[in-house]
């Protein structure tokens, strides 16, 4: 976005944001506390998430810290997407976390309009591996044939596939969603009607 590529990464102690105008020469924009694991660009701004903390930038070079998810535990952001929804332009983030007193990770989803504040978050959601936006909907996919869609990133509808496949990724091609699993590919032109 804005004529540049932006990449995120790092380790749990120190995360980083890198930028490049040609995809070959990269400059470290800044270092932050904790891994920055996902970034999206839309409506003139970059929004990244590291752990449960938001980062945002209007130029792709200087990032400012936004709000942290108001939850206890080791929070990891995994994937993000953005688009113009019924609730306005939104960035949606999925992730997981380790909570005190829980042996297994629990999953979460959050929405921000600007990268500065969380406008919505939910914990103990269905496990999701990937998220995409298209045709006015967010789509998440995950284990045991999980496909869910949302018109605002807050209210989710499960689409029953009748399979136990582990869906690992979803993309919007501009004409349809494609979901990949171990056994077959699923597609939908509108996020609501799915077929193998």
C-alpha positions in Angstrom: 0.0 0.0 0.0 1.0 3.6 -0.6 3.7 2.5 -3.0 5.6 0.3 -0.5 5.7 -3.2 0.8 5.6 -3.7 4.6 6.6 -6.9 6.3 6.3 -7.9 10.0 8.0 -10.5 12.2 10.5 -10.9 15.0 10.6 -13.0 18.2 8.6 -12.9 21.4 11.1 -10.5 23.0 11.5 -8.1 20.1 9.3 -7.7 17.0 10.0 -5.6 13.9 8.4 -3.8 11.0 10.2 -3.6 7.7 9.4 -1.5 4.6 10.6 -1.5 1.0 9.7 0.5 -2.1 11.0 -2.2 -4.5 10.7 -5.5 -2.6 14.5 -6.0 -2.7 16.0 -3.4 -0.3 14.4 -3.5 3.1 14.6 -0.9 6.0 13.7 -1.6 9.6 11.0 0.9 10.3 11.0 0.2 14.0 11.3 -2.4 16.7 8.5 -3.2 19.1 8.0 -5.4 22.1 6.8 -8.9 21.1 6.4 -10.6 17.7 4.4 -8.6 15.1 2.7 -11.5 13.3 0.1 -10.0 10.9 -0.5 -6.8 8.9 -3.2 -5.6 6.5 -3.6 -2.4 4.4 -6.8 -0.7 3.7 -8.5 2.8 3.6 -5.1 4.5 3.5 -3.5 2.9 6.5 -1.6 -0.2 7.6 -2.8 -2.0 10.7 -0.6 -4.7 12.3 -1.0 -6.8 15.4 1.6 -8.3 17.7 0.3 -10.4 20.5 -2.9 -8.6 21.3 -1.5 -5.1 20.7 -2.5 -3.0 17.7 0.0 -1.0 15.6 -1.1 1.4 12.9 0.5 3.7 10.4 -0.6 6.2 7.7 2.7 6.0 5.8 4.1 2.5 6.3 7.2 3.8 8.0 6.2 5.2 11.4 3.9 2.9 13.4 2.1 4.0 16.5 0.9 1.7 19.3 -2.8 1.1 19.6 -4.9 -0.6 22.3 -4.0 -4.0 23.7 -6.7 -6.7 23.9 -8.2 -6.5 27.4 -7.5 -10.2 28.3 -5.1 -12.1 30.5 -2.6 -14.6 29.1 0.0 -15.0 26.4 -1.8 -13.6 23.3 -0.8 -14.4 19.7 -2.3 -12.8 16.6 -2.2 -15.1 13.6 -3.9 -13.6 10.6 -5.8 -10.5 9.6 -7.9 -9.1 6.7 -9.8 -5.9 6.0 -12.7 -4.7 3.9 -15.7 -2.5 3.6 -18.4 -4.2 5.7 -22.0 -3.4 6.7 -20.5 -2.0 9.9 -18.1 0.2 7.9 -14.5 -0.4 6.9 -13.0 -2.8 9.4 -9.8 -4.8 10.1 -10.5 -8.3 11.5 -7.8 -10.3 13.4 -7.8 -13.9 14.5 -5.5 -15.6 17.0 -5.0 -17.8 20.0 -3.8 -17.4 23.5 -2.6 -19.4 26.6 -4.7 -18.5 29.6 -3.8 -19.2 33.2 -5.6 -22.3 34.4 -6.2 -23.7 30.9 -4.1 -26.6 29.5 -5.0 -25.9 25.9 -4.9 -22.7 23.8 -8.1 -20.8 23.4 -8.9 -18.8 20.2 -10.0 -15.2 19.8 -11.2 -12.8 17.2 -11.1 -9.0 17.2 -12.2 -6.1 15.1 -10.8 -2.6 14.8 -11.9 0.3 12.6 -8.7 2.2 12.7 -5.9 0.2 14.4 -6.1 2.4 17.4 -8.9 0.7 19.4 -10.5 -2.7 19.5 -14.2 -2.1 18.7 -15.0 -5.8 19.3 -13.3 -8.9 20.6 -14.5 -12.4 21.5 -12.6 -15.2 23.4 -13.2 -18.9 23.2 -14.2 -18.8 19.5 -14.0 -21.7 17.1 -10.4 -22.4 16.1 -9.5 -20.7 12.9 -6.3 -20.9 10.7 -6.9 -18.2 8.2 -9.1 -15.2 7.3 -10.0 -13.4 4.1 -12.3 -10.6 2.9 -14.4 -10.5 -0.2 -17.9 -10.0 -1.6 -18.8 -8.0 1.5 -17.9 -10.7 4.0 -15.1 -12.0 6.1 -14.5 -15.7 6.0 -12.5 -17.8 8.4 -11.5 -21.5 8.0 -10.1 -24.1 10.4 -10.1 -27.7 11.6 -12.9 -30.2 11.2 -14.3 -28.5 8.1 -14.8 -25.1 9.7 -16.0 -22.4 7.3 -17.7 -19.3 8.9 -18.7 -16.0 7.4 -19.4 -12.6 8.8 -20.8 -9.4 7.3 -19.1 -7.3 10.1 -16.4 -9.5 11.7 -18.5 -9.7 14.9 -21.4 -12.0 14.1 -20.4 -15.3 12.5 -22.4 -17.9 10.7 -21.2 -21.5 10.4 -21.5 -23.2 7.0 -21.8 -26.9 7.3 -19.5 -28.8 4.9 -20.2 -32.3 6.2 -16.5 -33.1 6.1 -13.8 -33.5 8.7 -11.1 -31.9 6.6 -8.5 -29.5 8.2 -8.9 -26.3 6.2 -5.7 -24.3 6.3 -6.1 -21.3 4.0 -8.7 -19.1 2.3 -8.3 -16.5 -0.4 -10.6 -14.2 -2.3 -9.7 -14.2 -6.1 -11.8 -11.2 -6.9 -14.6 -13.5 -8.1 -14.8 -16.2 -5.5 -13.4 -17.6 -2.2 -11.2 -20.6 -2.4 -10.6 -22.8 0.7 -7.9 -25.4 0.7 -7.8 -28.5 2.8 -6.0 -31.8 2.7 -8.5 -33.6 0.6 -10.3 -31.1 -1.6 -10.8 -27.4 -2.4 -14.1 -25.6 -1.6 -15.4 -22.5 -3.3 -18.0 -19.8 -2.9 -18.9 -16.7 -5.0 -20.6 -14.9 -2.0 -19.3 -16.5 1.3 -22.7 -18.0 1.8 -23.1 -20.8 -0.6 -20.2 -23.4 -0.6 -19.4 -26.4 -2.8 -16.5 -28.8 -3.0 
